[in-house]
Amino acid sequence: MSDYLDPNNEELLKDFFIEAEMQVDGLEQNILVLEKDPSDRDAIDEIFRAAHTLKGAAATVQMTKLSEFTHLVEDVLDAIRSNEVTTDESVVDILLNSIDVIKALLEAQKQGEEYDEDISELKESLRGLLSKEKPVEAAPPKKAKSSAPTESPTKGAEKPGEASGVLSEYDRLELMEAAEAETRVLRVKVEFNEDHPMNTIGGIQVFAALKDLGTVLKTEPEFELLYEDNFYP
């Protein structure tokens, strides 16, 4: 399974770049809308969602520099959504410059090159927007911005087995071993929106996040099927 999450996996990267470019296009178009009408809530929400999605996808394929920079942009967008940062010409200029950097980071990754431009001044401008108009104590918790999966804690092998569909003998054995070791077993259910622009790699992102928290005993559908570019709700 881990091969599918290899940041050098060509097909995964191909899917990532196609959908990342869609997100960047959405970012750019909606920021231009925002430039004309700073009060357009739909444009603000779309910009935030695109940045949030791009950040998560970049983290999934281990593009750390892109993920971290997009995260900073996302924080500013979240402050705009919360009316803690006022959208004016200077803010729009900073956001447009940020999109140029995101595009350059993507292009460098696509070409297999290292992006080495100095963006420290732009980062300071973004942080300045946050520190100037948003008190530190008012910063929203990062977890509130991501859609957390629903977890049903269970103990022992019976409850996970009942909740999981059809289990193979190997699955049952793994569950029994986990129960005997008194390991906490969780069943995590995640529902995806087919209209989401990056719905085909959503399952991969969830798997990547969960495998860092513990051992993934089973996925439904099987993880390999998620990689076939089909949508599973």
C-alpha positions in Angstrom: 0.0 0.0 0.0 2.7 2.5 0.9 3.9 2.6 -2.7 0.7 4.5 -3.6 1.7 7.2 -1.3 5.3 7.5 -2.6 5.8 11.1 -3.5 7.7 9.9 -6.6 4.7 7.8 -7.8 4.2 9.2 -11.3 0.4 8.6 -11.6 -0.3 10.1 -8.2 1.7 13.1 -9.1 0.0 13.4 -12.4 -3.4 13.5 -10.7 -2.1 15.9 -8.1 -0.8 18.4 -10.7 -4.0 18.3 -12.8 -6.2 19.0 -9.8 -3.8 21.5 -8.2 -3.9 23.6 -11.4 -7.7 23.6 -11.2 -7.4 24.9 -7.6 -5.0 27.6 -8.6 -7.2 28.7 -11.5 -10.1 28.9 -9.0 -8.0 30.9 -6.6 -6.9 33.4 -9.3 -10.4 33.9 -10.8 -12.0 34.4 -7.4 -9.4 36.8 -6.1 -10.0 39.0 -9.2 -13.7 38.9 -8.3 -12.8 39.9 -4.8 -10.7 42.8 -6.2 -13.9 44.2 -7.8 -16.2 43.4 -4.9 -14.4 42.9 -1.5 -17.7 42.0 0.1 -18.4 39.0 -2.2 -18.7 36.2 0.4 -19.0 33.5 -2.2 -15.7 34.4 -3.7 -14.1 34.6 -0.3 -15.4 31.1 0.6 -14.3 29.6 -2.7 -10.8 31.1 -2.3 -10.5 29.6 1.2 -11.7 26.2 0.1 -9.3 26.1 -2.8 -6.3 27.0 -0.6 -7.3 24.5 2.0 -7.7 21.7 -0.5 -4.4 22.6 -2.2 -2.6 22.7 1.1 -3.8 19.2 2.1 -3.1 17.7 -1.3 0.5 19.1 -1.3 1.0 17.7 2.2 -0.2 14.3 0.9 2.5 14.2 -1.8 5.1 15.6 0.6 5.5 18.9 -1.1 6.4 20.6 2.2 7.4 24.0 0.9 4.2 24.3 -1.1 2.0 23.0 1.7 3.6 25.3 4.3 3.3 28.4 2.1 -0.3 27.7 1.2 -1.1 27.1 4.8 0.1 30.7 5.6 -2.1 32.0 2.7 -5.0 29.9 4.1 -4.6 31.6 7.5 -5.0 35.0 5.9 -8.0 33.9 4.0 -9.5 32.5 7.1 -9.0 35.9 8.8 -10.7 37.6 5.9 -13.7 35.2 6.2 -13.9 36.0 9.9 -13.9 39.8 9.1 -10.6 40.1 11.0 -8.8 41.3 8.0 -10.3 43.9 5.7 -10.0 43.3 2.0 -8.5 46.3 0.2 -6.2 46.8 -2.8 -3.0 46.0 -0.8 -4.5 42.8 0.5 -5.5 41.7 -3.0 -2.1 42.5 -4.3 -0.5 40.3 -1.6 -2.9 37.5 -2.4 -2.2 37.8 -6.1 1.6 37.7 -5.5 1.0 34.7 -3.3 -0.7 32.9 -6.1 2.2 33.7 -8.4 4.5 32.0 -5.9 2.2 29.0 -5.6 2.2 28.6 -9.4 6.0 28.9 -9.4 6.3 26.3 -6.7 4.0 23.9 -8.6 6.0 24.5 -11.9 9.3 23.8 -10.1 8.0 20.6 -8.7 6.6 19.5 -12.0 10.0 20.1 -13.6 11.7 18.3 -10.8 13.6 21.4 -9.8 14.1 23.2 -6.5 12.3 26.5 -6.0 14.9 28.8 -4.6 13.4 32.3 -4.9 13.5 34.4 -1.8 9.9 34.7 -0.6 10.6 35.8 2.9 9.4 39.4 2.3 6.0 38.0 1.0 5.7 35.7 4.0 6.3 38.7 6.3 3.6 40.6 4.4 1.2 37.7 5.0 2.1 37.4 8.7 1.8 41.2 9.0 -1.8 41.0 7.9 -2.5 38.5 10.7 -0.6 40.2 13.4 -1.9 43.7 12.6 -5.6 42.9 12.6 -6.0 39.5 14.4 -5.1 39.3 18.1 -3.0 36.2 18.9 -5.6 35.0 21.4 -8.3 35.1 18.8 -6.5 32.8 16.4 -8.9 30.0 15.4 -7.7 26.5 16.3 -6.2 24.8 13.2 -8.4 21.7 13.7 -11.5 23.7 13.2 -10.6 24.3 9.6 -10.4 20.7 8.5 -13.2 18.3 8.2 -12.5 15.6 10.8 -13.6 12.0 10.1 -16.2 10.5 12.3 -14.7 8.0 14.7 -16.4 5.3 16.6 -14.2 4.0 19.4 -14.5 0.2 20.0 -12.8 -2.3 22.1 -12.0 -5.8 21.2 -12.4 -7.5 17.8 -16.2 -8.1 17.7 -17.5 -4.5 17.4 -15.0 -3.5 14.6 -15.9 -6.7 12.8 -19.6 -6.1 13.0 -19.2 -2.5 11.8 -16.8 -3.2 8.9 -18.6 -5.2 6.1 -17.1 -8.5 5.0 -13.8 -9.4 6.7 -11.3 -11.9 5.4 -9.7 -14.4 7.7 -6.6 -12.2 7.6 -8.6 -9.2 8.6 -10.1 -11.1 11.5 -6.7 -12.3 12.6 -5.4 -8.8 12.7 -8.3 -7.6 14.7 -8.0 -10.4 17.2 -4.3 -9.7 17.6 -5.0 -6.0 18.2 -7.7 -6.9 20.8 -5.4 -9.3 22.6 -2.7 -6.6 22.8 -5.4 -4.3 24.3 -4.8 -1.9 21.5 -7.5 0.7 21.0 -9.3 -0.2 17.8 -11.3 2.6 15.9 -13.6 2.4 13.0 -13.3 5.7 11.0 -16.1 6.6 8.5 -15.4 9.4 6.0 -18.0 10.6 3.5 -16.9 12.4 0.4 -18.7 15.0 -1.8 -18.7 14.0 -5.4 -18.8 17.7 -6.4 -15.5 18.3 -4.6 -12.8 19.3 -7.2 -10.3 16.8 -5.7 -12.6 14.0 -4.8 -10.5 11.3 -6.6 -7.6 11.7 -4.2 -9.6 12.3 -1.0 -9.3 8.7 0.1 -5.6 8.8 -0.4 -5.3 11.9 1.7 -7.3 10.3 4.5 -5.2 7.2 4.4 -2.0 9.2 4.5 -3.3 11.1 7.6 -4.4 7.9 9.4 -1.3 5.9 8.8 0.7 8.5 10.7 -1.6 8.1 13.7 -1.6 4.3 13.9 -1.9 1.1 11.9 -4.6 1.0 9.2 -6.0 -2.6 9.4 -8.5 -2.4 6.6 -10.0 0.1 4.1 -13.3 -0.1 2.3 -13.0 0.0 -0.6 -9.5 -1.5 -0.8 -6.9 1.2 -0.9 -5.7 0.1 -4.4 -9.1 0.8 -5.8 -9.0 4.4 -4.6 -6.1 4.9 -6.9 -8.1 4.1 -10.0 -9.6 7.6 -10.3 -13.1 6.5 -9.4 -15.3 8.3 -6.9 -16.3 6.4 -3.8 -18.8 8.2 -1.5 
